[in-house]
C-alpha cells in the first residue's frame, strides 16, 4: 500500500495550525480580560506617557485596530518549502507557539492582581505594587515577554503569513519595553529589585549571574 506522504504532512500541519489557533486565541482572550480588570485598579508610580495611553478608551480601539490589521494581513508569504522543511517548520512552530502561550499563562497566574498592561511609551505600576519573584519570575525576570516572543516566532513558522511576520518583528520591541520597566521597578523597590536582578537572569534561565565573592 502506497502512503500519501504529502497528504499526511498536510494533515499534521493542519492539526498543528488548529491547535495553535485555539491556544493563541484562548490566551489572548484571557490576557485581554486580565488587562480590563487591571485598568480598574488605582495606579502608583507612572513613567512616560503611560498615564494617557494605558486607559481603556485608548487601549480598546488600539486592540481592535491591531486585530483588524492582523486579519487584513493574513495572507501567505511568498515562500515555498520542501515537504519535510514544511513539516519541521510546522512542528517547531507549534511547539514554540503553544509553549509560549503556556509560559504566558503561567506568568499571568504568578502576577495575579499585579498584572497590568504596559507600553513602549510608558510604564505604570499599581498602587501598593508588590515585586513578584515566584513561578516563572523565579527563573527569568521577563517570562511573559519571553513568552510573547516565542509565540510570535512560532506562529510565523507555523502559519507563514504577512500578519505573523509583522507580529514577530513587532514583538522584538518588548526588549526595549523590558528595560524601561526595569528602571521603574528599580526606582520603586530599590535594593530589593537590585538583589532580585542580580539573582535572576533577564531572559534565559541557564545564564545565571555568579554571586559576588
N, C-alpha and C positions, 0 to 999 in steps of 0.2 A: 504494500500500500504506500503510495507516494504522499508525503506530508507537504501541505501547502505552507512553506516556511514564511512566505510573505504575509499570508493570512494570519498566521499565529502571531507574528511580530506586530501586526496592526491591531490585533485583539488585545495584546498585552499593553500596547501604548494607549489604546482607547480606555482600558480599565484604569490605568495609572492616571490618565487625564481626568477621568470621572472622580477618582479618589482625591486627586489634588484639588479639583473644583469644590467638592463638598467640604474638605478640610479647610481650604482657604477662605471660602465664603462664611463658614461657621466661625472661624477665628476672627474674621473681620467684623461679623455681627456682634460678637462678644466684646471686641475692642471698642466698637462704637457705643455700645451700651455702657461700658465702664467709663468711657470718656464723658458721656452725657451726665452720668451720676457725679463724676468728679467736678464738673463745672459748677455744681451747686454748693460745693464746699467753700468756706472762707479762705482767702488767699493770705499767704505770708510774704516771704521775700520774692520780689519780682525784678527781673533784669531785662533790659532791651525793650522791644515792642510787644512783649507778651501781654501787657495789660489791655492793649487794644485788639490784639489778634486772637488770643485764646479765649474767645467768647462764642457762645452758641450762634448768635446772628452772623458771625463771620465763618466759623468752622462748618456749620451746616451747609451753606451754599458752596463752600470750597470743596467739601467732601463730595457733594453731588456733581460738581463740575469735574472733579478728579475721576469719578466713576464713569461719567458720560464720555470723557476723553478716552478712558480705557476701552469702552465699548466701540467707540469710533475707530480706534487704532487696532482693534482685534482683527488683524489681517496677517496672513502668513508672511514671514520673512523670505526673501528670495534666496533660500539656502537649501541645497539638496544634499542629503546624507545617504550613505550606503545603508542597506538594511540593518547591518549589525551596528553601525555607528548610531543609527536611529534608536536601536534598542538600548544601547549603552546610555545615550543621552536621556532617554525616557526613564530608565531605571534610576540613574544617578539623580536626575532632576526630581523625580518623585520622592526619593529619599530626602533630598535637601528641602523640598517644599514641605512635606509632611513633618519632617524633623524640626524644621524651623518653626512651623506652627505650634508644635508640641512645646518647644522651648519658650515660645512667646506666651503661651497659656500658663506655663509653669511660672514664668516671671510675673505675669498678671496676678496669679494667685498669691505669690510671695509678697507683692507690693500691697495687695488689699486696698484699703482706703487711701493709701499713699499714692496710688496710681493717678496720673494726670497727663493731659496732652502737653506736648511741647512743640516748639517751632525753631527753625534755624534763625528766626528773627528775635527770639527772646525765650526766657525760661521763667516759670512761675512755680513756686512751692506752695503747699498748703499751709494754713495756719497750724502751728503745732506739729510741723512736719517731723517725721522720725527717719533716721538713717536705717535702711533695711540691709542686713548683711546675712540673711538666711536664704535657703533654697538655692536657686541658681546664682544669686548675688554673693554666695559664699565661694563661688568658683570664678566668676568674672564680674567686672564692675558694670558692664552694659549687656546683660544677656538678652534683653528684648530687642535692642538694636542689632545685635549679632543675629538674632533670630530672623529679623526682618530682612537682613542682607542675604542670609542663607535661603530663605523662602523666595526672595526676588530672583536670585540667580538660578535656583531650582526651577522656578516657573518658566524662566527663559529657556532652559534646556528642555523642559517637558513640552511646552506649547510652541515656542519659536515664533512668536508674533511680534509686531511692532510695539504693541502695548507692553508686553513683558520686557522687551529690550529697553524701552523708556523707563519702566519701573525699576529695572535692575540698575540702570545708570543713576537715576534719581536717588535711590536708597544709599548710594555711596556718600550722600550728603549727611547721613547720620553720624559720620565720623567727626565732622565739624561740630554738629549739634552736641555730641557727647562731650567734647572738650569744653564747650560753653557751659554745659550742665555741671561739669566737674568744678569749674570756677565758682559757680553759685553754691554748690554743696560745700566746697572748701570754706567759703565765707560764712556759711550758715553753721557748720558743725566744727570748724577749726581742727583741733588736734585729733578728735575722733575720726574725722574724714581722712586726715593725713595718715593715721595709723592703719585705717582700712585700705587706703590706696597703696600703702607700702606692702600690705599683706596679700592683697588680691589683684591679679593682673587685669588689665583693661579689657582685653579681647579673648585671649587664649589661655585656658586653664593650665596648660603644661609649662607656660612661660612665667613661672613664679619668681619673684624677686628674692634674692638671698637676704636673710635677716642681717641687720648691721652687727658687726663684731666689736 
